[in-house]
Amino acid sequence: MKPFRKRLTFIWLCMLLVFPLVLWALPSDFFDEGQSICPSYVFLGIECLGCGITRAVMHLHHFEFDDAIYYNNGVFVIYPLLIVVWGYWLYLAAIQLYPQMKLGKSK
């Protein structure tokens, strides 16, 4: 792996590890206020299935289940999927830096 690509992969891996900690450090109501950026809500005034998912994920991340359900019921499907995607990205970044960590058959 080229040094520049290795450095970028290391930065990406660090960001993946730090991001959940930053979300835990922020208060759970950090995203509760402010203007909606959902095009469906802004232009048509209709809430879509994704409206409130950011707030719901943030509250579920802080183990506030009642608030998470209040903002969006779909959070109990989306949050586990986010964790799986995060873990997959973490694994891919780690095996790029350390190929010996690759899962599967070894030669």
MDTraj code that builds the backbone (N, CA, C; nanometers):
import mdtraj as md
import numpy as np

residues = "MET LYS PRO PHE ARG LYS ARG LEU THR PHE ILE TRP LEU CYS MET LEU LEU VAL PHE PRO LEU VAL LEU TRP ALA LEU PRO SER ASP PHE PHE ASP GLU GLY GLN SER ILE CYS PRO SER TYR VAL PHE LEU GLY ILE GLU CYS LEU GLY CYS GLY ILE THR ARG ALA VAL MET HIS LEU HIS HIS PHE GLU PHE ASP ASP ALA ILE TYR TYR ASN ASN GLY VAL PHE VAL ILE TYR PRO LEU LEU ILE VAL VAL TRP GLY TYR TRP LEU TYR LEU ALA ALA ILE GLN LEU TYR PRO GLN MET LYS LEU GLY LYS SER LYS".split()
xyz = np.array([
    [0.0850, -0.1176, 0.0000],
    [0.0000, 0.0000, 0.0000],
    [0.0895, 0.1239, 0.0000],
    [0.0521, 0.2221, -0.0803],
    [0.1300, 0.3453, -0.0877],
    [0.1176, 0.4234, 0.0431],
    [0.2223, 0.4987, 0.0799],
    [0.2208, 0.5707, 0.2078],
    [0.1033, 0.6684, 0.2214],
    [0.0698, 0.7402, 0.1121],
    [-0.0403, 0.8363, 0.1204],
    [-0.1726, 0.7645, 0.1447],
    [-0.1960, 0.6551, 0.0731],
    [-0.3197, 0.5773, 0.0905],
    [-0.3251, 0.5159, 0.2301],
    [-0.2099, 0.4709, 0.2796],
    [-0.2050, 0.4135, 0.4135],
    [-0.2389, 0.5194, 0.5188],
    [-0.1884, 0.6399, 0.4983],
    [-0.2174, 0.7494, 0.5910],
    [-0.3665, 0.7839, 0.5889],
    [-0.4259, 0.7886, 0.4699],
    [-0.5696, 0.8165, 0.4586],
    [-0.6529, 0.7068, 0.5248],
    [-0.6134, 0.5836, 0.5056],
    [-0.6850, 0.4722, 0.5678],
    [-0.6737, 0.4794, 0.7197],
    [-0.5584, 0.5160, 0.7701],
    [-0.5404, 0.5304, 0.9149],
    [-0.6292, 0.6425, 0.9695],
    [-0.6379, 0.7537, 0.8979],
    [-0.7239, 0.8654, 0.9400],
    [-0.8697, 0.8209, 0.9399],
    [-0.9102, 0.7476, 0.8357],
    [-1.0476, 0.6969, 0.8262],
    [-1.0772, 0.6026, 0.9434],
    [-0.9840, 0.5152, 0.9758],
    [-1.0018, 0.4233, 1.0874],
    [-1.0158, 0.4988, 1.2188],
    [-0.9346, 0.6001, 1.2386],
    [-0.9435, 0.6821, 1.3605],
    [-1.0779, 0.7536, 1.3689],
    [-1.1236, 0.8062, 1.2569],
    [-1.2539, 0.8740, 1.2551],
    [-1.3670, 0.7766, 1.2881],
    [-1.3581, 0.6547, 1.2348],
    [-1.4602, 0.5543, 1.2647],
    [-1.4623, 0.5188, 1.4131],
    [-1.3468, 0.5185, 1.4760],
    [-1.3408, 0.4855, 1.6179],
    [-1.3850, 0.6012, 1.7068],
    [-1.3596, 0.7244, 1.6630],
    [-1.3901, 0.8421, 1.7453],
    [-1.5353, 0.8865, 1.7310],
    [-1.5950, 0.8666, 1.6148],
    [-1.7287, 0.9189, 1.5874],
    [-1.8340, 0.8760, 1.6907],
    [-1.8454, 0.7465, 1.7264],
    [-1.9445, 0.7096, 1.8289],
    [-1.9186, 0.7766, 1.9635],
    [-1.7906, 0.7965, 1.9964],
    [-1.7585, 0.8628, 2.1232],
    [-1.8013, 1.0091, 2.1220],
    [-1.7860, 1.0735, 2.0072],
    [-1.8306, 1.2137, 1.9943],
    [-1.9823, 1.2209, 2.0107],
    [-2.0547, 1.1270, 1.9500],
    [-2.2006, 1.1271, 1.9643],
    [-2.2429, 1.1055, 2.1090],
    [-2.1695, 1.0213, 2.1820],
    [-2.2013, 1.0027, 2.3238],
    [-2.1672, 1.1269, 2.4057],
    [-2.0661, 1.2005, 2.3643],
    [-2.0269, 1.3209, 2.4380],
    [-2.1279, 1.4343, 2.4182],
    [-2.1921, 1.4372, 2.3023],
    [-2.2935, 1.5404, 2.2773],
    [-2.4181, 1.5096, 2.3590],
    [-2.4912, 1.6122, 2.4013],
    [-2.6165, 1.5858, 2.4730],
    [-2.7165, 1.5165, 2.3799],
    [-2.8051, 1.4374, 2.4381],
    [-2.8990, 1.3600, 2.3557],
    [-2.9958, 1.4486, 2.2779],
    [-3.0195, 1.5698, 2.3252],
    [-3.1133, 1.6592, 2.2561],
    [-3.0413, 1.7572, 2.1619],
    [-2.9197, 1.7267, 2.1246],
    [-2.8390, 1.8158, 2.0409],
    [-2.9065, 1.8447, 1.9066],
    [-2.9707, 1.7455, 1.8468],
    [-3.0334, 1.7623, 1.7151],
    [-3.1844, 1.7881, 1.7237],
    [-3.2382, 1.8070, 1.8436],
    [-3.3833, 1.8216, 1.8582],
    [-3.4371, 1.9540, 1.8053],
    [-3.3591, 2.0574, 1.8069],
    [-3.4043, 2.1894, 1.7622],
    [-3.3462, 2.2204, 1.6252],
    [-3.4082, 2.3121, 1.5552],
    [-3.3546, 2.3564, 1.4274],
    [-3.4491, 2.3306, 1.3122],
    [-3.4148, 2.3866, 1.1991],
    [-3.4949, 2.3756, 1.0778],
    [-3.4790, 2.2371, 1.0155],
    [-3.5880, 2.1808, 0.9677],
    [-3.5829, 2.0523, 0.8985],
    [-3.5192, 2.0697, 0.7612],
    [-3.4382, 1.9729, 0.7201],
    [-3.3772, 1.9783, 0.5872],
    [-3.4370, 1.8723, 0.4946],
    [-3.5428, 1.8048, 0.5378],
    [-3.6085, 1.7036, 0.4559],
    [-3.6810, 1.7719, 0.3401],
    [-3.6460, 1.7394, 0.2150],
    [-3.7119, 1.8042, 0.1004],
    [-3.8626, 1.7831, 0.0990],
    [-3.9088, 1.6675, 0.1408],
    [-4.0525, 1.6394, 0.1443],
    [-4.1237, 1.7332, 0.2411],
    [-4.0609, 1.7589, 0.3549],
    [-4.1228, 1.8469, 0.4546],
    [-4.1083, 1.9944, 0.4166],
    [-3.9918, 2.0309, 0.3626],
    [-3.9661, 2.1716, 0.3274],
    [-4.0555, 2.2169, 0.2120],
    [-4.0657, 2.1362, 0.1059],
    [-4.1391, 2.1782, -0.0130],
    [-4.2873, 2.1431, -0.0105],
    [-4.3230, 2.0301, 0.0517],
    [-4.4615, 1.9852, 0.0489],
    [-4.5304, 1.9903, 0.1842],
    [-4.4532, 2.0054, 0.2912],
    [-4.5114, 2.0078, 0.4248],
    [-4.5557, 1.8705, 0.4731],
    [-4.5052, 1.7641, 0.4089],
    [-4.5421, 1.6268, 0.4439],
    [-4.4193, 1.5565, 0.5017],
    [-4.4370, 1.4954, 0.6186],
    [-4.3267, 1.4216, 0.6782],
    [-4.3113, 1.2865, 0.6097],
    [-4.1879, 1.2514, 0.5747],
    [-4.1608, 1.1221, 0.5105],
    [-4.1280, 1.0179, 0.6178],
    [-4.1004, 0.8956, 0.5754],
    [-4.0679, 0.7892, 0.6708],
    [-3.9353, 0.8128, 0.7424],
    [-3.8491, 0.8937, 0.6845],
    [-3.7192, 0.9201, 0.7455],
    [-3.7174, 1.0410, 0.8366],
    [-3.8248, 1.1176, 0.8374],
    [-3.8271, 1.2378, 0.9219],
    [-3.8128, 1.1995, 1.0692],
    [-3.7192, 1.2627, 1.1366],
    [-3.6957, 1.2392, 1.2783],
    [-3.5972, 1.1270, 1.3072],
    [-3.5441, 1.0629, 1.2050],
    [-3.4567, 0.9477, 1.2300],
    [-3.3242, 0.9893, 1.2941],
    [-3.2729, 1.1071, 1.2586],
    [-3.1478, 1.1530, 1.3207],
    [-3.1679, 1.1752, 1.4699],
    [-3.2773, 1.2416, 1.5048],
    [-3.3074, 1.2642, 1.6472],
    [-3.3323, 1.1322, 1.7191],
    [-3.4031, 1.0401, 1.6520],
    [-3.4327, 0.9105, 1.7132],
    [-3.3050, 0.8302, 1.7368],
    [-3.2149, 0.8298, 1.6391],
    [-3.0886, 0.7573, 1.6538],
    [-3.0070, 0.8166, 1.7678],
    [-3.0049, 0.9472, 1.7760],
    [-2.9274, 1.0127, 1.8821],
    [-2.9832, 0.9759, 2.0203],
    [-3.1160, 0.9734, 2.0342],
    [-3.1753, 0.9367, 2.1628],
    [-3.1541, 0.7888, 2.1935],
    [-3.1611, 0.7030, 2.0919],
    [-3.1365, 0.5609, 2.1152],
    [-2.9900, 0.5373, 2.1512],
    [-2.9008, 0.6148, 2.0924],
    [-2.7579, 0.6062, 2.1234],
    [-2.7312, 0.6377, 2.2708],
    [-2.8192, 0.7184, 2.3302],
    [-2.8086, 0.7539, 2.4724],
    [-2.9034, 0.6695, 2.5579],
    [-2.9587, 0.5628, 2.4991],
    [-3.0478, 0.4700, 2.5689],
    [-3.1759, 0.5354, 2.6191],
    [-3.2255, 0.6336, 2.5475],
    [-3.3530, 0.6985, 2.5799],
    [-3.4581, 0.6436, 2.4837],
    [-3.5112, 0.5270, 2.5162],
    [-3.5971, 0.4527, 2.4263],
    [-3.7300, 0.5237, 2.3984],
    [-3.7905, 0.5831, 2.5010],
    [-3.9189, 0.6511, 2.4815],
    [-3.9057, 0.7683, 2.3847],
    [-3.8009, 0.8473, 2.4006],
    [-3.7798, 0.9604, 2.3098],
    [-3.7481, 0.9129, 2.1685],
    [-3.6730, 0.8041, 2.1564],
    [-3.6394, 0.7504, 2.0247],
    [-3.7657, 0.7062, 1.9510],
    [-3.8558, 0.6383, 2.0208],
    [-3.9816, 0.5952, 1.9591],
    [-4.0679, 0.7154, 1.9231],
    [-4.0654, 0.8187, 2.0060],
    [-4.1445, 0.9390, 1.9788],
    [-4.1036, 1.0029, 1.8457],
    [-3.9748, 1.0097, 1.8185],
    [-3.9281, 1.0760, 1.6970],
    [-3.9447, 0.9893, 1.5722],
    [-3.9204, 0.8583, 1.5815],
    [-3.9370, 0.7711, 1.4650],
    [-3.9323, 0.6250, 1.5098],
    [-4.0387, 0.5506, 1.4808],
    [-4.0447, 0.4089, 1.5190],
    [-3.9434, 0.3243, 1.4441],
    [-3.9027, 0.3667, 1.3274],
    [-3.8098, 0.2911, 1.2454],
    [-3.6690, 0.2847, 1.2998],
    [-3.6447, 0.3546, 1.4088],
    [-3.5099, 0.3592, 1.4663],
    [-3.4630, 0.2208, 1.5107],
    [-3.5560, 0.1328, 1.5458],
    [-3.5160, -0.0001, 1.5923],
    [-3.4779, -0.0921, 1.4763],
    [-3.4985, -0.0479, 1.3544],
    [-3.4490, -0.1181, 1.2363],
    [-3.3213, -0.0499, 1.1873],
    [-3.3237, 0.0826, 1.1831],
    [-3.2124, 0.1605, 1.1278],
    [-3.0883, 0.1525, 1.2166],
    [-3.1036, 0.1648, 1.3468],
    [-2.9874, 0.1681, 1.4365],
    [-2.9034, 0.0404, 1.4292],
    [-2.9645, -0.0788, 1.4353],
    [-2.8809, -0.1993, 1.4197],
    [-2.8128, -0.2063, 1.2831],
    [-2.8806, -0.1608, 1.1783],
    [-2.8184, -0.1586, 1.0461],
    [-2.6991, -0.0635, 1.0434],
    [-2.7123, 0.0508, 1.1097],
    [-2.6004, 0.1446, 1.1184],
    [-2.4812, 0.0825, 1.1900],
    [-2.5085, 0.0070, 1.2938],
    [-2.4007, -0.0587, 1.3675],
    [-2.3307, -0.1627, 1.2797],
    [-2.4085, -0.2378, 1.2014],
    [-2.3500, -0.3374, 1.1121],
    [-2.2633, -0.2697, 1.0055],
    [-2.3140, -0.1630, 0.9450],
    [-2.2372, -0.0902, 0.8429],
    [-2.1109, -0.0308, 0.9043],
    [-2.1228, 0.0283, 1.0230],
    [-2.0065, 0.0847, 1.0927],
    [-1.9023, -0.0235, 1.1185],
    [-1.9461, -0.1410, 1.1661],
    [-1.8535, -0.2502, 1.1928],
    [-1.7864, -0.3010, 1.0661],
    [-1.8615, -0.3063, 0.9558],
    [-1.8057, -0.3509, 0.8284],
    [-1.6997, -0.2524, 0.7798],
    [-1.7298, -0.1233, 0.7870],
    [-1.6315, -0.0215, 0.7469],
    [-1.5069, -0.0288, 0.8348],
    [-1.5273, -0.0505, 0.9627],
    [-1.4157, -0.0636, 1.0563],
    [-1.3290, -0.1838, 1.0188],
    [-1.3919, -0.2958, 0.9882],
    [-1.3198, -0.4161, 0.9476],
    [-1.2414, -0.3921, 0.8182],
    [-1.3055, -0.3296, 0.7188],
    [-1.2375, -0.3040, 0.5915],
    [-1.1152, -0.2134, 0.6101],
    [-1.1298, -0.1091, 0.6903],
    [-1.0173, -0.0195, 0.7150],
    [-0.9052, -0.0926, 0.7892],
    [-0.9422, -0.1763, 0.8846],
    [-0.8410, -0.2485, 0.9626],
    [-0.7643, -0.3477, 0.8762],
    [-0.8335, -0.4204, 0.7859],
    [-0.7606, -0.5188, 0.7052],
    [-0.6789, -0.4517, 0.5946],
    [-0.7130, -0.3288, 0.5590],
    [-0.6267, -0.2570, 0.4649],
    [-0.4949, -0.2192, 0.5312],
    [-0.5018, -0.1814, 0.6571],
    [-0.3791, -0.1459, 0.7297],
    [-0.3033, -0.2688, 0.7778],
    [-0.3780, -0.3701, 0.8222],
    [-0.3174, -0.4910, 0.8782],
    [-0.3767, -0.6130, 0.8079],
    [-0.3246, -0.6510, 0.6909],
    [-0.3817, -0.7624, 0.6137],
    [-0.3840, -0.8955, 0.6889],
    [-0.2989, -0.9138, 0.7872],
    [-0.2971, -1.0381, 0.8624],
    [-0.4227, -1.0552, 0.9484],
    [-0.5026, -0.9492, 0.9643],
    [-0.6254, -0.9568, 1.0436],
    [-0.7446, -1.0115, 0.9635],
    [-0.7239, -1.0356, 0.8356],
    [-0.8334, -1.0772, 0.7481],
    [-0.8955, -1.2067, 0.7971],
    [-1.0299, -1.2084, 0.8041],
    [-1.1024, -1.3267, 0.8456],
    [-1.1131, -1.4248, 0.7296],
    [-1.1281, -1.5501, 0.7604],
    [-1.1438, -1.6517, 0.6565],
    [-1.0301, -1.7502, 0.6596],
    [-1.0181, -1.8221, 0.5504],
    [-0.9151, -1.9259, 0.5426],
    [-0.7768, -1.8643, 0.5333],
    [-0.6853, -1.9196, 0.6075],
    [-0.5464, -1.8755, 0.5984],
    [-0.4673, -1.9779, 0.5196],
    [-0.3665, -1.9312, 0.4504],
    [-0.2866, -2.0214, 0.3658],
    [-0.1691, -2.0765, 0.4401],
])
top = md.Topology()
chain = top.add_chain()
for i, resn in enumerate(residues, 1):
    res = top.add_residue(resn, chain, resSeq=i)
    for name in ("N", "CA", "C"):
        top.add_atom(name, md.element.get_by_symbol(name[0]), res)
traj = md.Trajectory(xyz[None], top)
